């Protein structure tokens, strides 16, 4: 629903600390954080500070990104941001020197992609330059060889000296350069033939330019893109300056600021009611009138009411009492008792049978060839068992141990006799 030469909605919000901001370009969100540290300078540049840039593409932004892996997209965006911010000399690095050859400020810019919906380069460049403009470093004083770093309570922090604000603008080409689109989204990046990135400041100075995708561009197309970039960069610079001024004004006046305050409040209730004053005079009389007009309390039963058998009443200070069991429940309970008795009887019967079988096997071992007749005292039933082959005896571990011990004792006795 947007024109081919229009940017998506841009929103800038600042954190509580200096140098922290979130830039939203459509649904693409980038978090920027700037930090500083006193370090020794580089040997070839003893009077200049150090700038360090880092961009992270985490799986939180898109499932295609892997943590800790240098992809081609990450390397390309990192190099482009370094050329845009470092090589363009937008920051005065000499102002970061504290003691020449000994101590300088190292400014570190960390960019973290929160959500990926296309055009990471533009969102990262805007977030980086906004965070650098918003950042404040601690004030420093040098007395002889002693370097004193003051806290924000002792002295106000010092902003960075920034000469200009370079901003990247991306152009996507379709059908070999026939169609042109500014600020491509993630779906548009999948089907585009090539992309052209131009970094420019509000003075219409080109800081860097890069073309990728294997598409050949005509000179007129590049000139047209540069003219569009000049307009877009002027609008973006004005928007950034307004956001910085509003945040600085809120901090000076003591108003609310930070990410929590920048989130729009979406309330469910839209209607408001004014507070009404409450008259607390003659409260006792009003309470007596209300009590007299109220209905009398319901009767309290001293005994529990059993509506149906198997129910009970709980509450009103009465103990729980359950009714008699119904007939069906009684029958089920009686059946369960009968089943338990039958199971116990069967268990006793099985035990007697097992003991009888043990006795039979013992008698078989004693009399191998004789027939065994088992009869009751009343001589009602007679059972004749035919002799069977006795089961093979297996030596257990205990019998083997006994044999071994007996052999050892016998051998000891023989040795004693021989010695005697």
C-alpha positions as CSV (number, residue, x, y, z in Angstrom):
1,X,0.0,0.0,0.0
2,X,3.0,2.4,-0.3
3,X,4.6,4.1,-3.3
4,X,7.8,2.8,-4.8
5,X,9.8,5.8,-3.7
6,X,8.4,6.1,-0.2
7,X,10.0,4.8,3.0
8,X,8.1,2.7,5.4
9,X,7.2,4.2,8.8
10,X,10.3,5.1,10.8
11,X,10.1,5.3,14.6
12,X,13.0,6.1,17.0
13,X,12.8,5.5,20.7
14,X,15.6,6.0,23.3
15,X,16.5,4.1,26.4
16,X,17.1,5.3,29.9
17,X,20.9,5.4,29.4
18,X,22.7,7.6,26.9
19,X,23.6,5.9,23.7
20,X,20.8,3.3,23.7
21,X,18.1,3.4,21.1
22,X,15.7,1.3,19.0
23,X,14.9,2.1,15.4
24,X,11.9,0.6,13.7
25,X,11.8,0.7,9.9
26,X,8.4,-0.9,9.1
27,X,8.6,-4.2,11.1
28,X,12.4,-4.3,11.0
29,X,13.8,-3.4,14.5
30,X,17.4,-2.7,15.4
31,X,18.8,-2.1,18.9
32,X,21.9,0.1,19.2
33,X,24.1,0.5,22.2
34,X,27.3,2.6,22.5
35,X,29.9,2.1,25.2
36,X,33.3,3.6,25.9
37,X,36.6,2.6,27.5
38,X,40.0,4.0,28.1
39,X,42.7,2.0,26.2
40,X,46.2,2.6,24.7
41,X,46.1,4.0,21.2
42,X,47.2,2.3,18.1
43,X,51.0,2.7,17.4
44,X,50.5,4.3,14.0
45,X,47.8,6.7,15.3
46,X,48.9,7.8,18.9
47,X,46.6,10.9,19.0
48,X,43.4,9.3,17.7
49,X,40.7,7.4,19.4
50,X,39.4,4.0,18.3
51,X,36.0,3.1,16.8
52,X,34.7,-0.4,16.9
53,X,31.5,-1.6,15.2
54,X,29.7,-4.9,15.7
55,X,26.4,-6.2,14.2
56,X,24.7,-9.4,15.4
57,X,22.1,-11.4,13.5
58,X,20.5,-13.7,16.1
59,X,17.8,-16.4,15.5
60,X,15.4,-14.1,17.5
61,X,15.2,-11.8,14.4
62,X,14.6,-14.6,11.8
63,X,14.8,-18.4,12.0
64,X,17.3,-18.5,9.1
65,X,20.1,-16.8,11.2
66,X,22.5,-18.9,13.3
67,X,24.3,-17.7,16.4
68,X,28.0,-17.3,16.2
69,X,28.3,-17.9,12.5
70,X,29.7,-15.3,10.0
71,X,27.3,-15.4,7.1
72,X,27.8,-13.5,3.8
73,X,25.0,-11.1,4.7
74,X,26.6,-10.3,8.1
75,X,30.0,-9.7,6.7
76,X,28.6,-7.5,3.9
77,X,26.5,-5.4,6.3
78,X,29.4,-5.0,8.8
79,X,31.8,-3.8,6.1
80,X,29.2,-1.4,4.7
81,X,28.5,0.1,8.2
82,X,32.2,0.5,8.9
83,X,32.7,2.3,5.5
84,X,29.6,4.5,6.2
85,X,30.6,5.6,9.7
86,X,34.3,5.2,10.0
87,X,35.7,5.9,6.6
88,X,33.4,8.9,6.1
89,X,35.1,10.6,9.1
90,X,31.8,11.5,10.7
91,X,33.3,11.4,14.2
92,X,36.3,13.4,15.2
93,X,38.6,10.7,16.5
94,X,41.3,13.3,17.6
95,X,38.8,14.6,20.2
96,X,38.8,11.2,21.8
97,X,42.5,11.4,22.8
98,X,43.2,11.9,26.5
99,X,47.0,11.5,26.7
100,X,48.9,11.2,23.4
101,X,50.4,7.8,23.0
102,X,49.1,6.5,26.4
103,X,45.3,6.7,26.8
104,X,42.5,7.3,24.3
105,X,38.8,6.6,24.3
106,X,37.6,3.5,22.5
107,X,34.0,3.9,21.3
108,X,32.2,0.6,20.7
109,X,28.9,0.5,18.8
110,X,26.9,-2.8,19.1
111,X,24.0,-3.3,16.8
112,X,21.5,-6.1,17.5
113,X,18.8,-7.1,15.0
114,X,15.6,-7.7,16.9
115,X,13.3,-8.4,14.0
116,X,14.0,-9.0,10.3
117,X,11.6,-7.7,7.7
118,X,14.0,-6.5,5.1
119,X,16.4,-3.6,4.5
120,X,18.8,-4.3,7.5
121,X,21.4,-1.9,6.1
122,X,19.3,1.2,6.3
123,X,17.9,0.4,9.7
124,X,21.3,-0.4,11.1
125,X,22.9,2.8,9.7
126,X,20.1,4.9,11.2
127,X,20.3,3.2,14.6
128,X,24.1,3.5,14.6
129,X,24.3,7.3,13.9
130,X,21.4,8.0,16.3
131,X,23.1,6.1,19.1
132,X,26.4,7.9,18.5
133,X,24.6,11.3,18.5
134,X,22.8,10.4,21.7
135,X,25.8,9.0,23.5
136,X,27.7,10.9,26.3
137,X,31.1,9.9,27.5
138,X,32.4,10.7,31.0
139,X,34.4,13.9,31.5
140,X,38.2,13.6,32.1
141,X,40.8,15.8,33.6
142,X,44.6,15.4,33.3
143,X,47.0,16.7,36.0
144,X,50.6,15.8,35.2
145,X,50.5,12.0,34.8
146,X,47.3,11.5,36.7
147,X,44.1,11.0,34.7
148,X,40.8,11.5,36.6
149,X,37.5,10.1,35.2
150,X,34.4,11.8,36.7
151,X,31.1,10.2,37.3
152,X,27.9,11.7,35.9
153,X,27.0,13.0,39.4
154,X,30.3,14.9,39.6
155,X,30.4,16.4,36.1
156,X,28.0,16.3,33.2
157,X,29.0,13.8,30.5
158,X,30.4,15.1,27.3
159,X,28.8,14.3,23.8
160,X,30.8,13.1,20.9
161,X,31.9,15.6,18.3
162,X,30.1,14.5,15.1
163,X,30.7,16.4,11.9
164,X,27.9,15.0,9.8
165,X,25.3,12.1,9.8
166,X,25.7,9.7,6.9
167,X,22.6,7.6,6.2
168,X,22.3,4.6,3.9
169,X,19.4,4.3,1.4
170,X,18.8,1.0,-0.4
171,X,17.3,0.6,-3.9
172,X,15.9,-2.7,-5.2
173,X,15.8,-3.3,-9.0
174,X,13.4,-5.7,-10.7
175,X,13.4,-7.0,-14.3
176,X,17.0,-5.9,-15.0
177,X,16.5,-2.4,-13.8
178,X,13.1,-1.7,-15.3
179,X,11.4,-1.1,-11.9
180,X,12.9,0.7,-9.0
181,X,11.9,0.4,-5.3
182,X,13.2,2.2,-2.2
183,X,13.4,0.4,1.2
184,X,12.6,-3.2,0.0
185,X,10.9,-5.5,2.5
186,X,11.9,-9.1,3.2
187,X,9.6,-10.5,0.6
188,X,10.7,-8.0,-2.0
189,X,14.4,-8.8,-1.3
190,X,13.7,-12.5,-2.2
191,X,12.6,-11.7,-5.7
192,X,14.7,-8.6,-6.6
193,X,17.5,-8.8,-9.2
194,X,19.9,-6.5,-7.6
195,X,20.4,-3.8,-4.9
196,X,22.2,-0.4,-4.8
197,X,23.1,1.1,-1.5
198,X,24.1,4.8,-1.3
199,X,25.3,6.5,1.9
200,X,24.9,10.3,1.9
201,X,24.7,13.1,4.4
202,X,22.4,16.2,4.3
203,X,25.1,18.2,2.5
204,X,24.6,15.8,-0.5
205,X,28.0,14.3,-0.1
206,X,28.2,10.6,-1.1
207,X,30.1,8.7,1.7
208,X,29.9,5.3,0.1
209,X,28.2,3.4,-2.7
210,X,27.8,-0.3,-3.3
211,X,26.0,-2.4,-5.9
212,X,25.4,-6.1,-5.5
213,X,23.3,-8.8,-7.2
214,X,25.0,-9.1,-10.6
215,X,22.9,-6.4,-12.4
216,X,24.3,-3.8,-14.8
217,X,23.1,-0.3,-14.1
218,X,23.1,2.6,-16.5
219,X,24.6,6.0,-15.5
220,X,21.2,7.7,-15.6
221,X,19.8,5.2,-13.1
222,X,22.6,5.8,-10.7
223,X,22.1,9.6,-11.0
224,X,18.4,9.2,-10.4
225,X,19.1,7.1,-7.3
226,X,21.5,9.7,-5.9
227,X,18.9,12.5,-6.3
228,X,16.3,10.4,-4.5
229,X,18.8,9.6,-1.8
230,X,19.5,13.3,-1.2
231,X,15.8,13.9,-0.6
232,X,15.4,10.9,1.7
233,X,18.5,11.7,3.7
234,X,17.4,15.3,4.3
235,X,14.0,14.0,5.6
236,X,15.6,11.4,7.8
237,X,18.2,13.8,9.3
238,X,15.4,16.2,10.2
239,X,13.5,13.3,11.9
240,X,16.6,12.2,13.8
241,X,17.2,15.8,15.0
242,X,13.6,16.2,16.3
243,X,13.8,12.9,18.2
244,X,17.1,13.9,19.8
245,X,15.7,17.3,20.8
246,X,12.5,15.8,22.3
247,X,14.5,13.3,24.4
248,X,16.9,16.0,25.6
249,X,14.0,18.3,26.5
250,X,12.3,15.5,28.5
251,X,15.5,14.8,30.4
252,X,16.1,18.4,31.3
253,X,12.5,19.0,32.4
254,X,12.5,15.8,34.5
255,X,9.8,14.2,32.5
256,X,9.3,10.5,31.7
257,X,11.6,8.9,29.2
258,X,12.8,5.5,28.2
259,X,11.5,2.5,26.3
260,X,8.6,1.9,28.7
261,X,7.3,5.4,28.2
262,X,7.6,5.3,24.4
263,X,5.3,2.2,24.2
264,X,1.8,3.4,23.4
265,X,-0.8,2.6,26.1
266,X,-3.6,0.4,24.7
267,X,-6.2,0.5,27.3
268,X,-9.3,-1.7,27.3
269,X,-11.6,0.7,29.0
270,X,-12.3,3.9,27.1
271,X,-14.9,5.5,29.5
272,X,-13.8,7.4,32.6
273,X,-15.9,8.3,35.7
274,X,-15.1,11.2,37.9
275,X,-14.5,10.5,41.6
276,X,-17.5,11.3,43.9
277,X,-17.3,12.6,47.4
278,X,-18.5,10.2,50.2
279,X,-20.4,11.7,53.2
280,X,-19.2,10.0,56.4
281,X,-21.5,11.9,58.8
282,X,-24.2,9.9,60.8
283,X,-22.8,6.6,59.7
284,X,-24.1,4.8,62.8
285,X,-27.7,5.9,62.3
286,X,-27.6,4.9,58.6
287,X,-26.2,1.5,59.5
288,X,-29.0,0.9,62.1
289,X,-31.7,1.9,59.6
290,X,-30.3,-0.5,57.0
291,X,-30.2,-3.3,59.6
292,X,-33.9,-2.7,60.7
293,X,-35.1,-2.6,57.1
294,X,-33.2,-5.8,56.1
295,X,-34.9,-9.2,56.1
296,X,-34.4,-11.4,59.2
297,X,-31.7,-14.1,58.9
298,X,-32.7,-17.6,57.8
299,X,-33.2,-20.4,60.3
300,X,-30.2,-22.4,61.4
301,X,-30.9,-26.1,61.6
302,X,-29.2,-28.0,64.5
303,X,-29.3,-31.3,62.8
304,X,-28.1,-32.1,59.3
305,X,-30.7,-32.5,56.6
306,X,-30.2,-35.6,54.5
307,X,-32.1,-35.0,51.3
308,X,-31.4,-38.5,49.9
309,X,-29.4,-41.5,51.2
310,X,-25.6,-41.1,50.4
311,X,-25.6,-37.3,50.7
312,X,-24.4,-34.9,53.4
313,X,-24.5,-31.3,54.4
314,X,-21.3,-29.3,54.9
315,X,-21.0,-25.9,56.5
316,X,-22.9,-23.8,59.1
317,X,-21.0,-25.4,61.9
318,X,-22.5,-28.9,61.5
319,X,-20.3,-32.0,61.3
320,X,-20.3,-34.1,58.2
321,X,-22.6,-37.1,58.4
322,X,-23.1,-39.4,55.5
323,X,-26.4,-41.4,55.1
324,X,-26.7,-45.1,54.9
325,X,-25.6,-46.9,51.9
326,X,-28.1,-47.7,49.3
327,X,-29.2,-51.3,48.6
328,X,-27.2,-51.5,45.4
329,X,-24.1,-50.3,47.2
330,X,-24.7,-52.9,50.0
331,X,-25.0,-55.7,47.4
332,X,-21.8,-54.6,45.8
333,X,-20.0,-54.5,49.1
334,X,-21.4,-58.0,50.0
335,X,-20.2,-59.3,46.6
336,X,-16.8,-57.9,47.1
337,X,-16.6,-59.7,50.5
338,X,-17.6,-63.0,49.0
339,X,-15.0,-62.6,46.2
340,X,-12.3,-61.9,48.8
341,X,-13.3,-65.0,50.8
342,X,-13.3,-67.2,47.7
343,X,-9.9,-65.9,46.7
344,X,-8.6,-66.6,50.2
345,X,-10.0,-70.2,50.0
346,X,-8.5,-70.8,46.6
347,X,-5.1,-69.5,47.9
348,X,-5.2,-72.0,50.8
349,X,-6.2,-74.8,48.4
350,X,-3.3,-74.0,46.2
351,X,-0.9,-74.1,49.2
352,X,-2.2,-77.5,50.3
353,X,-1.8,-78.8,46.7
354,X,1.8,-77.5,46.6
355,X,2.7,-79.2,49.9
356,X,1.1,-82.5,48.7
357,X,3.2,-82.4,45.5
358,X,6.3,-81.8,47.5
359,X,5.6,-84.8,49.6
360,X,4.9,-86.9,46.6
361,X,8.3,-86.0,45.0
362,X,10.1,-86.9,48.3
363,X,8.4,-90.3,48.5
364,X,9.3,-91.0,44.8
365,X,12.9,-90.5,45.5
366,X,12.8,-92.9,48.4
367,X,11.0,-95.7,46.5
368,X,11.7,-95.6,42.9
369,X,10.1,-98.8,41.6
370,X,7.2,-99.1,44.1
371,X,3.7,-97.8,43.4
372,X,2.5,-95.2,45.8
373,X,-1.1,-95.3,47.1
374,X,-2.5,-92.2,48.8
375,X,-5.8,-92.8,50.7
376,X,-7.8,-90.8,53.2
377,X,-8.6,-92.0,56.7
378,X,-12.2,-92.5,55.7
379,X,-11.2,-94.6,52.6
380,X,-13.5,-92.7,50.2
381,X,-11.1,-92.0,47.3
382,X,-8.1,-94.0,46.2
383,X,-5.5,-92.6,43.9
384,X,-2.8,-94.8,42.2
385,X,0.2,-93.0,40.9
386,X,2.5,-94.8,38.4
387,X,6.2,-94.4,38.9
388,X,7.9,-91.8,36.7
389,X,11.5,-91.0,36.1
390,X,12.9,-88.8,38.8
391,X,14.0,-85.4,37.8
392,X,17.7,-84.9,37.2
393,X,19.5,-83.4,40.1
394,X,21.3,-80.2,39.4
395,X,24.2,-79.2,41.6
396,X,23.5,-75.9,43.2
397,X,26.2,-73.4,44.2
398,X,25.8,-74.3,47.9
399,X,26.3,-78.1,47.3
400,X,29.4,-77.3,45.2
401,X,30.8,-75.1,48.0
402,X,30.1,-77.9,50.6
403,X,31.9,-80.5,48.4
404,X,34.9,-78.1,48.0
405,X,35.2,-77.5,51.7
406,X,35.0,-81.2,52.5
407,X,37.7,-82.0,49.9
408,X,40.0,-79.3,51.5
409,X,39.5,-80.7,55.0
410,X,40.2,-84.3,53.8
411,X,43.4,-83.1,52.0
412,X,44.6,-81.3,55.2
413,X,44.1,-84.5,57.2
414,X,46.1,-86.6,54.7
415,X,48.9,-84.1,54.8
416,X,49.0,-84.2,58.7
417,X,49.1,-88.0,58.6
418,X,52.0,-88.0,56.1
419,X,53.9,-85.4,58.2
420,X,53.4,-87.5,61.3
